[in-house]
Amino acid sequence: MQGRVVVVGAGAAGIIAAWNASREGAQVTLLEKTDRLGTKILISGGGKCNITHDGPIEDVLKAFRKNEALFIRPACYRFRNYEVVDMLTSRGLEVYTRPDGRVFPVHQTAKDVVAILESYLQDECVDVRMNTPVRRIRVTDGKVAGVETDLAFLPSEHVVLATGGSSYPKSGTTGDGWPWARAAGHTIVPVRPALAPMELVVDGAPLKAGVALRDTVLKARLAPPDSHGPGREIARWRGDLLFTHRGVSGPTVLGISRDVAEQERLGTVTLEVDLLPDETFETVSARVRSWCEANPKKGLARFPEGLVPASLEDDLLAAAGLTEDVRAAQAAKRAVNRLVETLKGWPLGKVREVVLAKGEVVAGGVSLDEVDPQTMRSLRCPGLYLCGEVLDIAGPVGGYNLQAAFATGFVAGETAARDAQGR
Ligand SMILES: Cc1cc2nc3c(=O)[nH]c(=O)nc-3n(C[C@H](O)[C@H](O)[C@H](O)COP(=O)(O)OP(=O)(O)OC[C@H]3O[C@@H](n4cnc5c(N)ncnc54)[C@H](O)[C@@H]3O)c2cc1C
């Protein structure tokens, strides 16, 4: 049908694509499988929604891997972070920027963000159909012909694919778009977790779920199977770390999860925490020695008091091989060294799994080489436009992923509308 655009998936990318396509004069239908708009926006930022990342676009782009940054660059200049913020604040959202650049609502929540986005769709009279899972994009003679739902076939030569990734499957994102994109001629880069918690191989005492370590550096190491050494460092991240029932989570863990998940032999990746990241081995060593001189009668095991939560002290001491009876005055150099080594690299164990289902985003998806970054047009199938997490894009925590989804959605909607009207 001339002038009609169908957008599949009402997440961050699909909502903006539908709104912008309608602003451009197209007749727009937005199809969503669940009963809610923006289900992932609703759970984003712990329900608060880290809307975007503040600062110059070039700095925002630096957070992404190089090829991803190059790809989203034109879109992020077309729909900048401050334009996302303006869109929301002009309808009553109050936002603030944290010192690290993350933009959040002040008093309101992710619900209010979605409500405002919905009001934009209403103003543009977008035909929004909830509870409408799309089953397939129909491609005829190498071109998009429309979409098939359970109930009907919607003819349209211009379809925006915005079905997201496959993490948090209960939110509706179950990777539906990838087989359709593949059938339309696209390559799907293998999907892997990113920004995800990890499960560890736990041999000894259960982990202290709920306990956090503040401002540490978490490192992942890859040990060759025949080596007994600590292994080559493959990733590190500074920030907080949270113990869970089966492993670890928190900003540091999410930060290195993509690099860890990319290792073929996951069982050989180990994690360790530097508890004193601003100090060198030598300065910590000197600190321990002067503490021993000042406290000759105390047990060396008391040195780490306050460095970790009390409930973790025994685990730390066990890792350092320290018992209560080692007096500071008599502590052998080897015992001091082992304590320092543990403070600078506390081994947490081997990674069993990076948990994709609990990840904030997935890496992998439709290959970026096959989509025009200026327009979001498929380079494989005329009439198909792709945006958001269905593409092989995964930024770090910090509002980057919503920004990428909003920006690519903006461009996809605009192009689809113009193409649909022959402009
Ligand atoms: C717990 C969590 C917290 C997060 N926090 C943040 C944050 O604070 N800041 C940030 O920038 N990013 C955050 N993210 C990441 C961010 O939410 C995603 O990157 C972003 O939502 C991707 O947008 P999208 O539109 O591409 O996909 P989605 O938002 O996932 O939307 C895809 C939509 O398509 C629908 N759909 C799927 N299949 C079909 C089908 N067959 N038919 C019809 N509809 C379909 C889905 O139901 C869904 O509504 C978080 C993610 C999670 C899981």
Ligand as a Chemical Component Dictionary entry (heavy atoms), coordinates in Angstrom:
data_LIG
# 
_chem_comp.id                   LIG 
_chem_comp.type                 NON-POLYMER 
_chem_comp.pdbx_formal_charge   0 
_chem_comp.three_letter_code    LIG 
# 
loop_
_chem_comp_atom.comp_id 
_chem_comp_atom.atom_id 
_chem_comp_atom.alt_atom_id 
_chem_comp_atom.type_symbol 
_chem_comp_atom.charge 
_chem_comp_atom.model_Cartn_x 
_chem_comp_atom.model_Cartn_y 
_chem_comp_atom.model_Cartn_z 
_chem_comp_atom.pdbx_ordinal 
LIG C1  C1  C 0 17.167 -5.004  32.891 1  
LIG C2  C2  C 0 17.588 -4.050  31.798 2  
LIG C3  C3  C 0 17.974 -2.766  32.141 3  
LIG C4  C4  C 0 18.394 -1.892  31.127 4  
LIG N1  N1  N 0 18.724 -0.617  31.484 5  
LIG C5  C5  C 0 19.106 0.259   30.516 6  
LIG C6  C6  C 0 19.338 1.619   30.819 7  
LIG O1  O1  O 0 19.088 2.069   31.947 8  
LIG N2  N2  N 0 19.792 2.437   29.818 9  
LIG C7  C7  C 0 20.023 1.968   28.556 10 
LIG O2  O2  O 0 20.450 2.747   27.690 11 
LIG N3  N3  N 0 19.743 0.699   28.218 12 
LIG C8  C8  C 0 19.274 -0.159  29.161 13 
LIG N4  N4  N 0 18.960 -1.449  28.808 14 
LIG C9  C9  C 0 19.092 -1.840  27.398 15 
LIG C10 C10 C 0 17.914 -1.255  26.586 16 
LIG O3  O3  O 0 16.711 -1.508  27.268 17 
LIG C11 C11 C 0 17.880 -1.885  25.193 18 
LIG O4  O4  O 0 19.140 -1.702  24.588 19 
LIG C12 C12 C 0 16.818 -1.231  24.335 20 
LIG O5  O5  O 0 15.552 -1.362  24.950 21 
LIG C13 C13 C 0 16.772 -1.837  22.945 22 
LIG O6  O6  O 0 15.707 -1.234  22.248 23 
LIG P1  P1  P 0 14.992 -1.977  21.040 24 
LIG O7  O7  O 0 13.823 -1.121  20.695 25 
LIG O8  O8  O 0 15.964 -2.313  20.000 26 
LIG O9  O9  O 0 14.489 -3.353  21.643 27 
LIG P2  P2  P 0 13.421 -3.609  22.777 28 
LIG O10 O10 O 0 13.323 -2.438  23.677 29 
LIG O11 O11 O 0 13.772 -4.901  23.347 30 
LIG O12 O12 O 0 12.043 -3.700  21.988 31 
LIG C14 C14 C 0 11.713 -4.741  21.104 32 
LIG C15 C15 C 0 10.208 -4.870  21.076 33 
LIG O13 O13 O 0 9.834  -5.774  20.030 34 
LIG C16 C16 C 0 8.777  -6.577  20.493 35 
LIG N5  N5  N 0 8.748  -7.793  19.693 36 
LIG C17 C17 C 0 9.649  -8.794  19.685 37 
LIG N6  N6  N 0 9.260  -9.768  18.843 38 
LIG C18 C18 C 0 8.094  -9.361  18.308 39 
LIG C19 C19 C 0 7.197  -9.939  17.379 40 
LIG N7  N7  N 0 7.390  -11.167 16.858 41 
LIG N8  N8  N 0 6.084  -9.245  17.030 42 
LIG C20 C20 C 0 5.822  -8.043  17.549 43 
LIG N9  N9  N 0 6.624  -7.440  18.452 44 
LIG C21 C21 C 0 7.748  -8.099  18.819 45 
LIG C22 C22 C 0 9.125  -6.817  21.942 46 
LIG O14 O14 O 0 8.016  -7.250  22.697 47 
LIG C23 C23 C 0 9.649  -5.453  22.368 48 
LIG O15 O15 O 0 8.619  -4.619  22.829 49 
LIG C24 C24 C 0 18.480 -2.309  29.781 50 
LIG C25 C25 C 0 18.045 -3.604  29.452 51 
LIG C26 C26 C 0 17.598 -4.450  30.442 52 
LIG C27 C27 C 0 17.123 -5.829  30.056 53 
# 
loop_
_chem_comp_bond.comp_id 
_chem_comp_bond.atom_id_1 
_chem_comp_bond.atom_id_2 
_chem_comp_bond.value_order 
_chem_comp_bond.pdbx_ordinal 
LIG C1  C2  SING 1  
LIG C2  C3  SING 2  
LIG C2  C26 DOUB 3  
LIG C3  C4  DOUB 4  
LIG C4  N1  SING 5  
LIG C4  C24 SING 6  
LIG N1  C5  DOUB 7  
LIG C5  C6  SING 8  
LIG C5  C8  SING 9  
LIG C6  O1  DOUB 10 
LIG C6  N2  SING 11 
LIG N2  C7  SING 12 
LIG C7  O2  DOUB 13 
LIG C7  N3  SING 14 
LIG N3  C8  DOUB 15 
LIG C8  N4  SING 16 
LIG N4  C9  SING 17 
LIG N4  C24 SING 18 
LIG C9  C10 SING 19 
LIG C10 O3  SING 20 
LIG C10 C11 SING 21 
LIG C11 O4  SING 22 
LIG C11 C12 SING 23 
LIG C12 O5  SING 24 
LIG C12 C13 SING 25 
LIG C13 O6  SING 26 
LIG O6  P1  SING 27 
LIG P1  O7  DOUB 28 
LIG P1  O8  SING 29 
LIG P1  O9  SING 30 
LIG O9  P2  SING 31 
LIG P2  O10 DOUB 32 
LIG P2  O11 SING 33 
LIG P2  O12 SING 34 
LIG O12 C14 SING 35 
LIG C14 C15 SING 36 
LIG C15 O13 SING 37 
LIG C15 C23 SING 38 
LIG O13 C16 SING 39 
LIG C16 N5  SING 40 
LIG C16 C22 SING 41 
LIG N5  C17 SING 42 
LIG N5  C21 SING 43 
LIG C17 N6  DOUB 44 
LIG N6  C18 SING 45 
LIG C18 C19 SING 46 
LIG C18 C21 DOUB 47 
LIG C19 N7  SING 48 
LIG C19 N8  DOUB 49 
LIG N8  C20 SING 50 
LIG C20 N9  DOUB 51 
LIG N9  C21 SING 52 
LIG C22 O14 SING 53 
LIG C22 C23 SING 54 
LIG C23 O15 SING 55 
LIG C24 C25 DOUB 56 
LIG C25 C26 SING 57 
LIG C26 C27 SING 58 
# 
